């Protein structure tokens, strides 16, 4: 699909939904870089579970229709715009340390990177949107094949990580992910070892192999 309908959809979503949405995946990278770098299959957003009802109702008011999905209830909303753009809104919970978590389903309580929602606003042209932290996005893309044994590294993820690292270096931001020791000593962080040894880690394969649907909370994004 052309990126123009997707950009228009992002602008409309930001306009009607207001605060409480964060772009993730490939579009989050492009909004951080300030330009479109590659085609995107769909648009992926994150929102807190407490905001989901308000946000989804606003999108339905734009004529968005619900799509059938395989995710457990309370985990995500799969929608399609009148122009045929796929939009996924993935919900976030929060633990006692205020770290974002998977809110429902068999992996409820699994932590996302603690700095997931601390990214700077992104912009392409006249469209501005909150985005996930570039550092967290790099961690997710690099570590997902470790968290999910047998998951292949995608070439587009390697290219995305390289673009993000180069942009962060230009802005003098250290892009490297935290070490295992740093995870263990930082309140609210999940250790790499925990992810590797916890069977409940959300898998990419579960939803990326589902025909017609996008990624689930543990995936790298489109």
N, C-alpha and C positions, 0 to 999 in steps of 0.2 A: 504493500500500500504506500502511496505517496505520503511524505511527511507533512504536507500542508493540512490535510484533514485532521491529522493527529495534533498538530500545533494549535489549530483552531479549537479542538476539543479540550486541550489543556487550558487554553485561555478561558473557555466557557466554564470549565469545572472550577477553576480558581475564582472566577467572578461570582458564581452562585454558592459555592461551598464556604467561602471565606477561610478563616484560619482553621488549622487542625489537619491539614493534608500535607504529606511530603512525597514528592516524586522519588522513585527508586529505580534501579536498573539502568538500562541504556539511556533513557531520557534524562534521568538525574545526572548522568555523566555529561550529556550534551549541554544541559542547562548550566552545569558548573563550568564547562569549557566556553560557553557562549556561542556555540555554533552546532549545526547538525553534522555529525561525523559519519553516520551510517544509517541504513534503514532500520526500522524498529517494527517488530511484530505486533506489539500492543503497547498500552500505557499502564504502568504499574504505580499505584499509590499506596502509602501507608496512612492509617489514621488510628487514633485511640478508639478502643471498643466503645467507650462512653460517648464518642462523637459520631459513631457510625450511622445511627438512625437518622440524625439530622442531615448528614451529608448525602446519604443514599436517597433520602426523600427529595433533596434539592436536585439531584441528578435525574431522578424519575420525572421531576417537574419539567426538565428539559426534553422529555421524550425518550430518555434512555429506557431500554427494556432489560429485564433480568434474563440472564442466560443460565442454563442448567450447569451445575458444576459438581465436582466430586469431593470438595473440601467439607470437613465437618461443619455443622452449624456453629455460627459464632466465630468463624475463622476468616472468611472473606466473602465479598460480594463480586460476582462476575456480571458485567453489564455491557451493553452495546449501544453506541450512539445511533441516532437516526441515519447518519452517514455510513454506518457499518464499522466503526472503529471499536475494537475491543478495549475495555477498561476494566482493570482489576483493582479493587480496593481491599487491601489486606489489613486486618485488625490487629491491634497491639494491646497487650495487657501491661501490667507493671508490678514488679515485686516490691518487697519491703525496702529495698535499697533504691527504688525508683528506676531500676533498670528495665528497659522494654523487654517484654516476654511474649511468647506465643500464648494467646488467651484461652484457647479451647482445643478440643480434640485430644487424641492420644498423647500429644507432645505438649500439652498445656504446662506452662511454667518454664519451658526451655527459653533461655535468655538469648536475646540479640546483643550485638555489641553495645556497650553502655553509652557510647557517644553517637548512636545511630541517628538521633534527631537533632544533633548539634551542628549540622552543616550550615554554611552561609546560604542566603537566598541565591538562587540561580536565575539566569536571564538569557533568553534568545530574542533578539529584536525588542519589541515592545512588551513581550510576555515575561513576567516575573513569577517565580514559584518557589516555595520552600522545597528543599531537597535533602536527602539523607547525607550524612557526613561522608565526604570522599574517602577519608581514612577507613571508615567502617565498610564502605563499599569495596575497597581493595581487600580488606580482611575477609569479607564474605566470599568474594570471587576467588581468592587464593586458597582459602581454607576449606571450601565446600567439598572438594574431592578428598580431603583428609577426614572431615566430619562424616562423609558418606563414602565408605570404602567401595571401590568399584566404579564410582562416578568418574567419567572421563572429563578431562580439562578441555574446554571449548576454545577454539582458536580466537573467536571474537572476544572472549573474556581476557585472553592474554593481551590482545590489542587494546582493550578497554583499560586494563590495568596500566599498560605502558603510557597511554594518553593521560590518565589521571596522575601517575607519578611525575610525568614531565611537567604537567601544569602546576602541581603542588611544589615542585622544585623551583619553578619560576617565581612562585609566590612565597618561597622560602618556608614552606610547610614540610615537616618531616613526614613522609608518607608511609614509612614502615609500620607494620602491625606490631602490637605489643608482644613481648616474649611470654613464654609460659609462666615464668616467674612473676612477671608484671601482672599477668592475669590473676595469679594466685594471691598476690599481695594487694590488689586493688579492690576495695569494697564494691560489690555490685557487678563484678566481672565474672564471666565463666571461663574456666581454664580450657586450654586446648585439649588437655588430657580428658577432661570431663566430657567434652563433645565426642572425643574418639571412643570413649568407653561407655557412653550412655546410649542404649538402644533407642531411646525416644527421640533422638536427634531428628529433626524434620528433614526429609529427603527431597532432593530435586527430582529424582526419577519418578516419584509417585505422581506428580502432577504434570511434569514436562512430557511424560509419555502418554498422557491422557489426550486423545485426539481433540483438537480444537480449543484447548484451554491453555492458559498461561501457567506461570510458575507459582509454587506455594510459598509460604513464608520463609522457608529455608533456602530458597533458590537464589541464583545470582541475578535474575532479572533479564528481560529481553533486550 
